[in-house]
Amino acid sequence: MRPALIEDYRDPTYRALARSVLSSLLLENKKVPFVVAMDSSIIHYKPWHQIVFNPNVKSAWRIILERYYNTEAYRKLNNIVAGDPMLAKYATIHFLNTLFKKSLEQLKQLKKTLSKKDEEDPVDSLLQVLTTQPSPETVKALRAVVGALEKEAEETLKDIDAIESFSHIGVPVANLLEKPDEFREKARNRIIVNLVRFIKKFMREAPNIKQLMSPTLVGGRPLGVKRIQRWSELPRALPMEYLDDDLLIYRIASRSLRVSEQYGGISNYVVYLDKSGSMAGDIRYYTSPTQYEHVPKISFAAAACLVLAYQLRKVGAKMTLKLFDVEVHDLITNFNQLIDILLKINADSGTNISNVLEDAIKYHRNDKIIVVTDGIDQVNEEVVKKAKSMNLDITFVFIKTDNELIRKYFKHRRVDEVRTPVLLEV
C-alpha cells in the first residue's frame, strides 16, 4: 500500500508518533498497516493547511483520508491537536480504533465469510476490496467508513474540551491519555463532567484562602507585610531592611521594622464526604440569573472538597479526606491521590453518620472537621451527645436536605443550590 500524502516519511517525529500509536493498538490486539498509522498520525499532528495529498495515488485509503480531511469536524479537531504530540496521538488512536471497528463491520457485509487475515487486519483487507472491487456496495462501505471517522472526530473534540478542564485543575492528563477508552469513559460520566465543571468555576471565582483568613490590613500596606510587633518576628524581616545597619537598629527600636505577615487561623482540615446513593440526587445550578439545570449533589460536594484541598496546599496546610457511606473509608492525604479518588467517585450504598462521629471522636479530636452530607440518615442520639461532649471542632455542611438532630447539636450550614464553595467559608 502506498502512502496517501506527499510527505517525508523518514521524519523521526512522524515515525516515533506512528510507532507509539501502533503500540497502543497492539496492546488491544488490533493490527493496522504501518502506512495507515503513519498517514493518520501525520494528518492529526501536522496543521491541516500544510497537508498535501499525492495525486498519483488512486487507492481507497487516499479517498477515505481525503474525504475525512475535508470534513468540518476534522478541521476543528486539527486546529486544536496539531503540533501537540500527546493530543495528536490521542486523536490518532481513536481515529484508528474507529477505522478498525468500522472496517470489520463493513467486511462482514461485503463478504459471506471472513478469513483469519480479515479478522486480524480488517483495515488492510477492506482497503484492498474497496480499491480492487469497485461497486455500489463498496462505494456505500467507503461512505460509511468516512461517516464513522467524522463522528469520531466530533467525539474526540468533546474529549479535548474535557482534557483542558482536567489540566486546569492540575490533573496529570498524560497518564490518563495513555488509556484513551478509560479517559473517554470518565469524560462522559455525568458526575465527573459536572465535578470538573464546578472545579473550574470555583477555581476562578472562589476567594483565596489567605484573603478569607488573614488579619485585616490597614494603612495601605501591601498584602502580607506589617510592622514588627514581637521580637520573635525578627527572622521574618524583609531583605530590604538589612541594607543600612543604623536604619535597621532605629526601625527595630521604634517598632517600625517591616516583616512578612504570618497568616493565622489556617488549620489542617479533616473532611468527611458522603458518597451514599442519595448523593446522586440533584441540586439546582444556575447557569444564568434566570436559567438553571439540575446536577448531581456528589459532583458539587466533591468539587468543593478538591478546591479546599488545593487552597490549603497553597498555604502549606493540608486536607485529609475520608469518604463514607455505611462505613468510613481509609483516609486520603496525598493531593494527587485525592484527585484520582474524586475523579472515580460514584454515589452508592447507604449512609451512617453515627460512624462518622465515632471515627472523629477516635482519630480527630484536635482537628478542624467538616462533614459534607445530605443528612439523610437515622443518627444515634447517644453518639451525637458523646461527640458534643468532646467539644469537637466540627461543622456539618448539608447539601439540599439536612438532619434535625445534627442541627440541634452542631454548627451547620445548608446549601440549596450550587455556589462558590462553602467549605472555604466554614
Secondary structure, 3 states (H helix, E strand, C coil): CCCCECCCCCCHHHHHHHHHHHHHHHCCCCCCCHHHHHHHHHHHHCCHHHCCECCCCCCHHHHHHHHHHCCHHHHHHHHHHCCCHHHHHHHHHHHHHHHHHHHHHHHHHHCCCCCHHHHHCHHHHHHHHHHHCCCHHHHHHHHHHHHHHHHHHHHHHHHHHHHHHHHHCCCCHHHHHCCHHHHHHHHHCHHHHHHHHHHHHHHHHCCCHHHHHCCCCCCCCCCCEEECCCHHHHHHECHHHHCCHHHHHHHHHCCCCEEECCCCCCCCEEEEEECCHHHHCEEEEECCCCCEEEEEHHHHHHHHHHHHHHHHHHCCCCEEEEEECCCECCCECCHHHHHHHHCCCCCCCCCCHHHHHHHHHHHCCCCEEEEEECCCCCCCHHHHHHHHHCCCEEEEEEECCCCHHHHHHCEEEEECECCCCHHHHC
